[in-house]
Amino acid sequence: MTGTILAVITVNRERIAGGAPIFIESTHESMQQTAFTLEKILDAMVHEVSPDTLIIVRHK
């Protein structure tokens, strides 16, 4: 199984860089809501990288 990172959602701007779209949120609650919305729109899955960072991955 392979996957593609479609987006990164975080509350910690200093730890994130890269080629995927990055969504910076001010609270953990808004981070969770953004991830939930993107998960549905992109037909993908949310994975927790750390308590401050989530990624949206489409698995093939």
PDB file of N, CA, C and O in Angstrom:
ATOM      1  N   MET A   1       0.843  -1.176   0.000  1.00  0.00           N
ATOM      2  CA  MET A   1       0.000   0.000   0.000  1.00  0.00           C
ATOM      3  C   MET A   1       0.888   1.239   0.000  1.00  0.00           C
ATOM      4  O   MET A   1       1.859   1.323   0.753  1.00  0.00           O
ATOM      5  N   THR A   2       0.548   2.183  -0.843  1.00  0.00           N
ATOM      6  CA  THR A   2       1.271   3.452  -0.873  1.00  0.00           C
ATOM      7  C   THR A   2       0.301   4.578  -0.550  1.00  0.00           C
ATOM      8  O   THR A   2      -0.915   4.414  -0.641  1.00  0.00           O
ATOM      9  N   GLY A   3       0.843   5.697  -0.179  1.00  0.00           N
ATOM     10  CA  GLY A   3      -0.001   6.835   0.153  1.00  0.00           C
ATOM     11  C   GLY A   3       0.615   8.135  -0.322  1.00  0.00           C
ATOM     12  O   GLY A   3       1.820   8.224  -0.559  1.00  0.00           O
ATOM     13  N   THR A   4      -0.230   9.134  -0.457  1.00  0.00           N
ATOM     14  CA  THR A   4       0.199  10.464  -0.859  1.00  0.00           C
ATOM     15  C   THR A   4      -0.286  11.461   0.175  1.00  0.00           C
ATOM     16  O   THR A   4      -1.473  11.492   0.497  1.00  0.00           O
ATOM     17  N   ILE A   5       0.624  12.280   0.701  1.00  0.00           N
ATOM     18  CA  ILE A   5       0.233  13.320   1.647  1.00  0.00           C
ATOM     19  C   ILE A   5      -0.393  14.460   0.861  1.00  0.00           C
ATOM     20  O   ILE A   5       0.244  15.056  -0.007  1.00  0.00           O
ATOM     21  N   LEU A   6      -1.652  14.756   1.175  1.00  0.00           N
ATOM     22  CA  LEU A   6      -2.387  15.794   0.465  1.00  0.00           C
ATOM     23  C   LEU A   6      -2.363  17.127   1.184  1.00  0.00           C
ATOM     24  O   LEU A   6      -2.463  18.175   0.546  1.00  0.00           O
ATOM     25  N   ALA A   7      -2.230  17.106   2.533  1.00  0.00           N
ATOM     26  CA  ALA A   7      -2.247  18.350   3.306  1.00  0.00           C
ATOM     27  C   ALA A   7      -1.667  18.103   4.688  1.00  0.00           C
ATOM     28  O   ALA A   7      -1.642  16.975   5.181  1.00  0.00           O
ATOM     29  N   VAL A   8      -1.202  19.185   5.301  1.00  0.00           N
ATOM     30  CA  VAL A   8      -0.702  19.171   6.673  1.00  0.00           C
ATOM     31  C   VAL A   8      -1.480  20.230   7.439  1.00  0.00           C
ATOM     32  O   VAL A   8      -1.649  21.351   6.960  1.00  0.00           O
ATOM     33  N   ILE A   9      -1.958  19.873   8.638  1.00  0.00           N
ATOM     34  CA  ILE A   9      -2.681  20.816   9.486  1.00  0.00           C
ATOM     35  C   ILE A   9      -1.948  20.870  10.816  1.00  0.00           C
ATOM     36  O   ILE A   9      -1.656  19.830  11.407  1.00  0.00           O
ATOM     37  N   THR A  10      -1.647  22.081  11.295  1.00  0.00           N
ATOM     38  CA  THR A  10      -0.853  22.200  12.511  1.00  0.00           C
ATOM     39  C   THR A  10      -1.214  23.463  13.302  1.00  0.00           C
ATOM     40  O   THR A  10      -1.821  24.397  12.778  1.00  0.00           O
ATOM     41  N   VAL A  11      -0.826  23.457  14.555  1.00  0.00           N
ATOM     42  CA  VAL A  11      -0.898  24.662  15.382  1.00  0.00           C
ATOM     43  C   VAL A  11       0.511  25.169  15.688  1.00  0.00           C
ATOM     44  O   VAL A  11       0.672  26.167  16.391  1.00  0.00           O
ATOM     45  N   ASN A  12       1.532  24.486  15.164  1.00  0.00           N
ATOM     46  CA  ASN A  12       2.923  24.824  15.439  1.00  0.00           C
ATOM     47  C   ASN A  12       3.640  25.152  14.130  1.00  0.00           C
ATOM     48  O   ASN A  12       4.248  24.273  13.519  1.00  0.00           O
ATOM     49  N   ARG A  13       3.571  26.381  13.709  1.00  0.00           N
ATOM     50  CA  ARG A  13       4.121  26.840  12.433  1.00  0.00           C
ATOM     51  C   ARG A  13       5.626  26.570  12.296  1.00  0.00           C
ATOM     52  O   ARG A  13       6.099  26.295  11.193  1.00  0.00           O
ATOM     53  N   GLU A  14       6.372  26.641  13.382  1.00  0.00           N
ATOM     54  CA  GLU A  14       7.838  26.530  13.326  1.00  0.00           C
ATOM     55  C   GLU A  14       8.332  25.145  12.930  1.00  0.00           C
ATOM     56  O   GLU A  14       9.462  25.024  12.458  1.00  0.00           O
ATOM     57  N   ARG A  15       7.538  24.104  13.100  1.00  0.00           N
ATOM     58  CA  ARG A  15       8.008  22.738  12.851  1.00  0.00           C
ATOM     59  C   ARG A  15       7.624  22.210  11.483  1.00  0.00           C
ATOM     60  O   ARG A  15       7.935  21.063  11.162  1.00  0.00           O
ATOM     61  N   ILE A  16       6.950  23.020  10.660  1.00  0.00           N
ATOM     62  CA  ILE A  16       6.397  22.510   9.411  1.00  0.00           C
ATOM     63  C   ILE A  16       7.000  23.221   8.205  1.00  0.00           C
ATOM     64  O   ILE A  16       7.134  24.444   8.179  1.00  0.00           O
ATOM     65  N   ALA A  17       7.360  22.409   7.199  1.00  0.00           N
ATOM     66  CA  ALA A  17       7.799  22.912   5.896  1.00  0.00           C
ATOM     67  C   ALA A  17       7.586  21.789   4.901  1.00  0.00           C
ATOM     68  O   ALA A  17       7.466  20.629   5.295  1.00  0.00           O
ATOM     69  N   GLY A  18       7.538  22.107   3.637  1.00  0.00           N
ATOM     70  CA  GLY A  18       7.409  21.042   2.654  1.00  0.00           C
ATOM     71  C   GLY A  18       6.560  21.423   1.465  1.00  0.00           C
ATOM     72  O   GLY A  18       6.187  22.582   1.286  1.00  0.00           O
ATOM     73  N   GLY A  19       6.259  20.411   0.647  1.00  0.00           N
ATOM     74  CA  GLY A  19       5.572  20.637  -0.607  1.00  0.00           C
ATOM     75  C   GLY A  19       4.065  20.513  -0.562  1.00  0.00           C
ATOM     76  O   GLY A  19       3.394  20.965  -1.490  1.00  0.00           O
ATOM     77  N   ALA A  20       3.508  19.921   0.474  1.00  0.00           N
ATOM     78  CA  ALA A  20       2.049  19.779   0.573  1.00  0.00           C
ATOM     79  C   ALA A  20       1.443  21.078   1.104  1.00  0.00           C
ATOM     80  O   ALA A  20       2.122  21.840   1.793  1.00  0.00           O
ATOM     81  N   PRO A  21       0.180  21.335   0.791  1.00  0.00           N
ATOM     82  CA  PRO A  21      -0.483  22.504   1.374  1.00  0.00           C
ATOM     83  C   PRO A  21      -0.474  22.420   2.901  1.00  0.00           C
ATOM     84  O   PRO A  21      -0.729  21.359   3.471  1.00  0.00           O
ATOM     85  N   ILE A  22      -0.182  23.532   3.552  1.00  0.00           N
ATOM     86  CA  ILE A  22      -0.082  23.582   5.012  1.00  0.00           C
ATOM     87  C   ILE A  22      -1.152  24.523   5.540  1.00  0.00           C
ATOM     88  O   ILE A  22      -1.252  25.671   5.108  1.00  0.00           O
ATOM     89  N   PHE A  23      -1.947  24.029   6.474  1.00  0.00           N
ATOM     90  CA  PHE A  23      -2.990  24.820   7.120  1.00  0.00           C
ATOM     91  C   PHE A  23      -2.554  25.086   8.552  1.00  0.00           C
ATOM     92  O   PHE A  23      -2.391  24.149   9.334  1.00  0.00           O
ATOM     93  N   ILE A  24      -2.364  26.346   8.902  1.00  0.00           N
ATOM     94  CA  ILE A  24      -1.971  26.748  10.246  1.00  0.00           C
ATOM     95  C   ILE A  24      -3.238  27.161  10.991  1.00  0.00           C
ATOM     96  O   ILE A  24      -3.948  28.070  10.561  1.00  0.00           O
ATOM     97  N   GLU A  25      -3.514  26.503  12.093  1.00  0.00           N
ATOM     98  CA  GLU A  25      -4.700  26.816  12.897  1.00  0.00           C
ATOM     99  C   GLU A  25      -4.266  27.362  14.249  1.00  0.00           C
ATOM    100  O   GLU A  25      -3.159  27.086  14.711  1.00  0.00           O
ATOM    101  N   SER A  26      -5.136  28.133  14.878  1.00  0.00           N
ATOM    102  CA  SER A  26      -4.787  28.769  16.152  1.00  0.00           C
ATOM    103  C   SER A  26      -5.082  27.896  17.367  1.00  0.00           C
ATOM    104  O   SER A  26      -4.497  28.103  18.430  1.00  0.00           O
ATOM    105  N   THR A  27      -5.986  26.919  17.224  1.00  0.00           N
ATOM    106  CA  THR A  27      -6.330  26.032  18.350  1.00  0.00           C
ATOM    107  C   THR A  27      -6.370  24.585  17.882  1.00  0.00           C
ATOM    108  O   THR A  27      -6.488  24.303  16.689  1.00  0.00           O
ATOM    109  N   HIS A  28      -6.270  23.685  18.836  1.00  0.00           N
ATOM    110  CA  HIS A  28      -6.374  22.260  18.515  1.00  0.00           C
ATOM    111  C   HIS A  28      -7.771  21.909  18.001  1.00  0.00           C
ATOM    112  O   HIS A  28      -7.924  21.027  17.156  1.00  0.00           O
ATOM    113  N   GLU A  29      -8.778  22.599  18.512  1.00  0.00           N
ATOM    114  CA  GLU A  29     -10.144  22.344  18.065  1.00  0.00           C
ATOM    115  C   GLU A  29     -10.322  22.729  16.602  1.00  0.00           C
ATOM    116  O   GLU A  29     -10.925  21.980  15.834  1.00  0.00           O
ATOM    117  N   SER A  30      -9.809  23.880  16.214  1.00  0.00           N
ATOM    118  CA  SER A  30      -9.920  24.286  14.810  1.00  0.00           C
ATOM    119  C   SER A  30      -9.052  23.402  13.916  1.00  0.00           C
ATOM    120  O   SER A  30      -9.402  23.168  12.760  1.00  0.00           O
ATOM    121  N   MET A  31      -7.937  22.913  14.428  1.00  0.00           N
ATOM    122  CA  MET A  31      -7.103  21.977  13.683  1.00  0.00           C
ATOM    123  C   MET A  31      -7.886  20.696  13.395  1.00  0.00           C
ATOM    124  O   MET A  31      -7.860  20.191  12.273  1.00  0.00           O
ATOM    125  N   GLN A  32      -8.573  20.176  14.396  1.00  0.00           N
ATOM    126  CA  GLN A  32      -9.373  18.967  14.231  1.00  0.00           C
ATOM    127  C   GLN A  32     -10.515  19.189  13.233  1.00  0.00           C
ATOM    128  O   GLN A  32     -10.782  18.328  12.394  1.00  0.00           O
ATOM    129  N   GLN A  33     -11.182  20.333  13.321  1.00  0.00           N
ATOM    130  CA  GLN A  33     -12.298  20.629  12.414  1.00  0.00           C
ATOM    131  C   GLN A  33     -11.825  20.754  10.979  1.00  0.00           C
ATOM    132  O   GLN A  33     -12.470  20.234  10.068  1.00  0.00           O
ATOM    133  N   THR A  34     -10.712  21.433  10.763  1.00  0.00           N
ATOM    134  CA  THR A  34     -10.162  21.561   9.409  1.00  0.00           C
ATOM    135  C   THR A  34      -9.787  20.192   8.856  1.00  0.00           C
ATOM    136  O   THR A  34     -10.074  19.886   7.699  1.00  0.00           O
ATOM    137  N   ALA A  35      -9.149  19.375   9.675  1.00  0.00           N
ATOM    138  CA  ALA A  35      -8.759  18.028   9.242  1.00  0.00           C
ATOM    139  C   ALA A  35      -9.993  17.194   8.877  1.00  0.00           C
ATOM    140  O   ALA A  35      -9.986  16.493   7.865  1.00  0.00           O
ATOM    141  N   PHE A  36     -11.038  17.263   9.685  1.00  0.00           N
ATOM    142  CA  PHE A  36     -12.255  16.514   9.422  1.00  0.00           C
ATOM    143  C   PHE A  36     -12.876  16.951   8.091  1.00  0.00           C
ATOM    144  O   PHE A  36     -13.299  16.113   7.294  1.00  0.00           O
ATOM    145  N   THR A  37     -12.928  18.250   7.860  1.00  0.00           N
ATOM    146  CA  THR A  37     -13.503  18.780   6.624  1.00  0.00           C
ATOM    147  C   THR A  37     -12.686  18.348   5.416  1.00  0.00           C
ATOM    148  O   THR A  37     -13.248  17.882   4.425  1.00  0.00           O
ATOM    149  N   LEU A  38     -11.360  18.498   5.485  1.00  0.00           N
ATOM    150  CA  LEU A  38     -10.497  18.096   4.371  1.00  0.00           C
ATOM    151  C   LEU A  38     -10.565  16.596   4.112  1.00  0.00           C
ATOM    152  O   LEU A  38     -10.524  16.158   2.962  1.00  0.00           O
ATOM    153  N   GLU A  39     -10.669  15.818   5.172  1.00  0.00           N
ATOM    154  CA  GLU A  39     -10.770  14.371   5.031  1.00  0.00           C
ATOM    155  C   GLU A  39     -11.980  14.013   4.163  1.00  0.00           C
ATOM    156  O   GLU A  39     -11.883  13.164   3.276  1.00  0.00           O
ATOM    157  N   LYS A  40     -13.089  14.646   4.414  1.00  0.00           N
ATOM    158  CA  LYS A  40     -14.312  14.372   3.642  1.00  0.00           C
ATOM    159  C   LYS A  40     -14.205  14.898   2.209  1.00  0.00           C
ATOM    160  O   LYS A  40     -14.568  14.200   1.262  1.00  0.00           O
ATOM    161  N   ILE A  41     -13.714  16.113   2.051  1.00  0.00           N
ATOM    162  CA  ILE A  41     -13.617  16.714   0.715  1.00  0.00           C
ATOM    163  C   ILE A  41     -12.662  15.929  -0.170  1.00  0.00           C
ATOM    164  O   ILE A  41     -12.962  15.684  -1.339  1.00  0.00           O
ATOM    165  N   LEU A  42     -11.517  15.533   0.371  1.00  0.00           N
ATOM    166  CA  LEU A  42     -10.467  14.885  -0.410  1.00  0.00           C
ATOM    167  C   LEU A  42     -10.601  13.362  -0.477  1.00  0.00           C
ATOM    168  O   LEU A  42      -9.811  12.698  -1.146  1.00  0.00           O
ATOM    169  N   ASP A  43     -11.604  12.809   0.218  1.00  0.00           N
ATOM    170  CA  ASP A  43     -11.803  11.362   0.268  1.00  0.00           C
ATOM    171  C   ASP A  43     -10.501  10.666   0.687  1.00  0.00           C
ATOM    172  O   ASP A  43      -9.991   9.781  -0.001  1.00  0.00           O
ATOM    173  N   ALA A  44      -9.984  11.103   1.845  1.00  0.00           N
ATOM    174  CA  ALA A  44      -8.706  10.608   2.351  1.00  0.00           C
ATOM    175  C   ALA A  44      -8.825  10.334   3.852  1.00  0.00           C
ATOM    176  O   ALA A  44      -9.920  10.371   4.415  1.00  0.00           O
ATOM    177  N   MET A  45      -7.694  10.062   4.485  1.00  0.00           N
ATOM    178  CA  MET A  45      -7.684   9.749   5.911  1.00  0.00           C
ATOM    179  C   MET A  45      -6.786  10.721   6.667  1.00  0.00           C
ATOM    180  O   MET A  45      -5.782  11.197   6.139  1.00  0.00           O
ATOM    181  N   VAL A  46      -7.164  11.008   7.915  1.00  0.00           N
ATOM    182  CA  VAL A  46      -6.363  11.863   8.791  1.00  0.00           C
ATOM    183  C   VAL A  46      -5.472  10.971   9.645  1.00  0.00           C
ATOM    184  O   VAL A  46      -5.915   9.946  10.164  1.00  0.00           O
ATOM    185  N   HIS A  47      -4.208  11.373   9.785  1.00  0.00           N
ATOM    186  CA  HIS A  47      -3.262  10.666  10.650  1.00  0.00           C
ATOM    187  C   HIS A  47      -2.584  11.684  11.559  1.00  0.00           C
ATOM    188  O   HIS A  47      -2.202  12.765  11.111  1.00  0.00           O
ATOM    189  N   GLU A  48      -2.438  11.341  12.818  1.00  0.00           N
ATOM    190  CA  GLU A  48      -1.769  12.221  13.781  1.00  0.00           C
ATOM    191  C   GLU A  48      -0.273  11.954  13.754  1.00  0.00           C
ATOM    192  O   GLU A  48       0.172  10.840  14.033  1.00  0.00           O
ATOM    193  N   VAL A  49       0.494  12.970  13.421  1.00  0.00           N
ATOM    194  CA  VAL A  49       1.952  12.865  13.419  1.00  0.00           C
ATOM    195  C   VAL A  49       2.484  13.199  14.813  1.00  0.00           C
ATOM    196  O   VAL A  49       3.411  12.557  15.308  1.00  0.00           O
ATOM    197  N   SER A  50       1.886  14.208  15.431  1.00  0.00           N
ATOM    198  CA  SER A  50       2.190  14.610  16.800  1.00  0.00           C
ATOM    199  C   SER A  50       0.936  15.277  17.344  1.00  0.00           C
ATOM    200  O   SER A  50       0.000  15.520  16.582  1.00  0.00           O
ATOM    201  N   PRO A  51       0.886  15.582  18.635  1.00  0.00           N
ATOM    202  CA  PRO A  51      -0.312  16.244  19.159  1.00  0.00           C
ATOM    203  C   PRO A  51      -0.613  17.585  18.487  1.00  0.00           C
ATOM    204  O   PRO A  51      -1.748  18.061  18.534  1.00  0.00           O
ATOM    205  N   ASP A  52       0.394  18.194  17.864  1.00  0.00           N
ATOM    206  CA  ASP A  52       0.217  19.494  17.214  1.00  0.00           C
ATOM    207  C   ASP A  52       0.091  19.428  15.701  1.00  0.00           C
ATOM    208  O   ASP A  52      -0.115  20.457  15.058  1.00  0.00           O
ATOM    209  N   THR A  53       0.209  18.230  15.113  1.00  0.00           N
ATOM    210  CA  THR A  53       0.250  18.123  13.657  1.00  0.00           C
ATOM    211  C   THR A  53      -0.529  16.903  13.157  1.00  0.00           C
ATOM    212  O   THR A  53      -0.361  15.786  13.645  1.00  0.00           O
ATOM    213  N   LEU A  54      -1.382  17.158  12.171  1.00  0.00           N
ATOM    214  CA  LEU A  54      -2.125  16.099  11.490  1.00  0.00           C
ATOM    215  C   LEU A  54      -1.786  16.142  10.017  1.00  0.00           C
ATOM    216  O   LEU A  54      -1.475  17.203   9.476  1.00  0.00           O
ATOM    217  N   ILE A  55      -1.844  14.995   9.366  1.00  0.00           N
ATOM    218  CA  ILE A  55      -1.674  14.947   7.914  1.00  0.00           C
ATOM    219  C   ILE A  55      -2.889  14.280   7.300  1.00  0.00           C
ATOM    220  O   ILE A  55      -3.529  13.428   7.917  1.00  0.00           O
ATOM    221  N   ILE A  56      -3.195  14.680   6.072  1.00  0.00           N
ATOM    222  CA  ILE A  56      -4.254  14.050   5.287  1.00  0.00           C
ATOM    223  C   ILE A  56      -3.573  13.201   4.235  1.00  0.00           C
ATOM    224  O   ILE A  56      -2.768  13.705   3.452  1.00  0.00           O
ATOM    225  N   VAL A  57      -3.893  11.899   4.208  1.00  0.00           N
ATOM    226  CA  VAL A  57      -3.226  10.959   3.301  1.00  0.00           C
ATOM    227  C   VAL A  57      -4.276  10.229   2.472  1.00  0.00           C
ATOM    228  O   VAL A  57      -5.287   9.766   3.000  1.00  0.00           O
ATOM    229  N   ARG A  58      -4.028  10.131   1.174  1.00  0.00           N
ATOM    230  CA  ARG A  58      -4.840   9.277   0.314  1.00  0.00           C
ATOM    231  C   ARG A  58      -4.053   8.001   0.099  1.00  0.00           C
ATOM    232  O   ARG A  58      -2.944   8.025  -0.436  1.00  0.00           O
ATOM    233  N   HIS A  59      -4.629   6.889   0.517  1.00  0.00           N
ATOM    234  CA  HIS A  59      -3.988   5.574   0.361  1.00  0.00           C
ATOM    235  C   HIS A  59      -4.439   4.932  -0.942  1.00  0.00           C
ATOM    236  O   HIS A  59      -5.597   5.050  -1.341  1.00  0.00           O
ATOM    237  N   LYS A  60      -3.508   4.254  -1.598  1.00  0.00           N
ATOM    238  CA  LYS A  60      -3.818   3.581  -2.869  1.00  0.00           C
ATOM    239  C   LYS A  60      -3.800   2.093  -2.667  1.00  0.00           C
ATOM    240  O   LYS A  60      -4.035   1.339  -3.611  1.00  0.00           O
TER     241      LYS A  60
END
